[in-house]
Amino acid sequence: MLSYHLQGALNDLRDLIKITEFDVEDIKKADNTPQFDRLKLKEEKLKSFESKKAMIDHEISSLVVKNPQKNLPELLDEEQHNYLEEMKVELSNLRDVNKKYARLVLAVSNLYNSFLEKIVPTEMQGYTKVASKNSAILQIRV
């Protein structure tokens, strides 16, 4: 059962990586519609991975409880060790692609915020930003 959950978690990780790579490509093309369309799928894959990870944790803790005299590496077979190594690699890959995506999202966010600030200047009033009194979306000069 542990191998089954490990394999499922690996598939979910690989799917999350592919989805995020598509998001990176779409943000580079300034095409946000596909990103928003994939958001639900991404959330489902993340929930699926978390569920499988919980099942993996449960299976491993059950093995440890049933065999208290053995260390964890002795309880797992070669296939399970391989799946755990692959999971480690895929988690690292997911972290890297998420970093890349986050940098792009931050850059785009800063760009839009600077455009908005130029169009509608704001000032702080306490802890909230409000449009300044001299803001104008359109100025007419004669």
VOGU-3710 file (C-alpha; in Angstrom, 3 decimals, decimal comma):
1> mlsyhlqgal> 0,000/0,000/0,000  2,887/2,363/0,791  4,323/1,948/-2,712  0,933/2,770/-4,214  0,666/6,018/-2,221  4,269/6,954/-3,024  3,654/6,423/-6,728  0,461/8,515/-6,600  2,226/11,328/-4,743  5,001/11,299/-7,344
11> ndlrdlikit> 2,467/11,575/-10,161  0,792/14,524/-8,416  4,164/16,261/-7,960  5,033/15,780/-11,619  1,636/17,159/-12,645  2,114/20,201/-10,393  5,515/20,823/-11,970  4,067/20,623/-15,499  1,190/22,959/-14,616  3,571/25,488/-13,072
21> efdvedikka> 5,857/25,295/-16,114  2,834/26,087/-18,310  2,073/29,023/-15,995  5,653/30,296/-16,408  5,362/30,158/-20,189  1,972/31,888/-20,151  3,106/34,692/-17,851  6,038/35,325/-20,203  3,519/35,712/-23,046  1,260/37,886/-20,844
31> dntpqfdrlk> -1,533/35,356/-21,365  -3,310/35,129/-18,023  -6,510/33,344/-19,038  -4,965/29,845/-19,216  -3,309/30,428/-15,836  -6,643/31,209/-14,218  -8,228/28,238/-16,003  -5,582/25,903/-14,545  -5,900/27,281/-11,022  -8,643/24,840/-9,970
41> lkeeklksfe> -6,706/21,885/-11,386  -3,597/23,038/-9,549  -5,515/23,283/-6,271  -6,968/19,788/-6,789  -3,525/18,321/-7,478  -2,133/20,014/-4,378  -4,943/18,642/-2,199  -4,446/15,199/-3,738  -0,719/15,323/-2,994  -1,328/16,430/0,595
51> skkamidhei> -3,824/13,600/1,060  -1,400/11,026/-0,324  1,396/12,417/1,804  -0,791/11,986/4,900  -1,462/8,375/3,875  2,278/7,817/3,364  2,966/9,215/6,834  0,310/6,928/8,287  1,689/3,849/6,497  5,241/4,573/7,618
61> sslvvknpqk> 4,210/5,193/11,219  2,236/1,927/11,173  5,329/0,066/9,964  7,429/1,621/12,723  4,843/0,746/15,404  4,573/-2,877/14,172  8,370/-3,257/14,060  9,839/-1,146/16,871  13,106/-3,112/16,888  13,964/-2,127/13,284
71> nlpelldeeq> 15,110/1,183/11,839  13,032/2,797/9,105  15,477/2,020/6,259  15,199/-1,662/7,144  11,403/-1,573/6,946  11,233/-0,281/3,368  11,991/-2,322/0,276  14,166/-1,138/-2,603  11,211/0,101/-4,670  9,981/2,264/-1,784
81> hnyleemkve> 13,463/3,672/-1,238  13,589/4,551/-4,942  10,189/6,248/-4,764  11,322/8,299/-1,767  14,476/9,370/-3,619  12,424/10,318/-6,666  10,046/12,269/-4,438  12,977/14,184/-2,988  14,156/15,096/-6,502  10,666/16,091/-7,664
91> lsnlrdvnkk> 10,063/18,225/-4,569  13,297/20,047/-5,344  12,186/20,496/-8,965  8,833/21,853/-7,809  10,557/24,296/-5,465  12,773/25,539/-8,321  9,931/26,015/-10,800  7,823/27,729/-8,110  10,689/30,142/-7,391  10,916/30,982/-11,072
101> yarlvlavsn> 7,159/31,517/-11,270  7,124/33,622/-8,096  9,833/35,928/-9,479  7,810/36,492/-12,637  4,589/37,091/-10,694  6,366/39,612/-8,461  7,817/41,436/-11,466  4,419/41,644/-13,189  2,751/42,731/-9,945  5,300/45,516/-9,429
111> lynsflekiv> 4,825/46,645/-13,030  1,035/46,876/-12,671  1,302/48,578/-9,283  3,669/51,206/-10,677  1,302/51,829/-13,615  -1,612/52,182/-11,230  0,350/54,565/-8,990  1,109/56,774/-12,009  -2,515/56,812/-13,114  -4,073/57,186/-9,662
121> ptemqgytkv> -1,523/58,455/-7,134  -2,209/57,358/-3,559  -1,189/58,489/-0,118  -1,315/56,771/3,238  -4,001/57,731/5,748  -3,233/55,660/8,790  -2,902/52,080/7,587  -4,892/52,486/4,377  -4,014/53,871/0,980  -6,393/56,391/-0,517
131> asknsailqi> -6,334/58,263/-3,782  -4,713/61,645/-3,356  -6,839/64,703/-3,919  -4,900/65,819/-6,949  -5,215/62,533/-8,807  -6,760/62,625/-12,212  -7,079/59,830/-14,681  -7,212/62,313/-17,498  -5,758/65,795/-17,469  -6,760/68,253/-20,102
141> rv> -4,299/70,977/-20,967  -5,219/73,890/-23,137
//
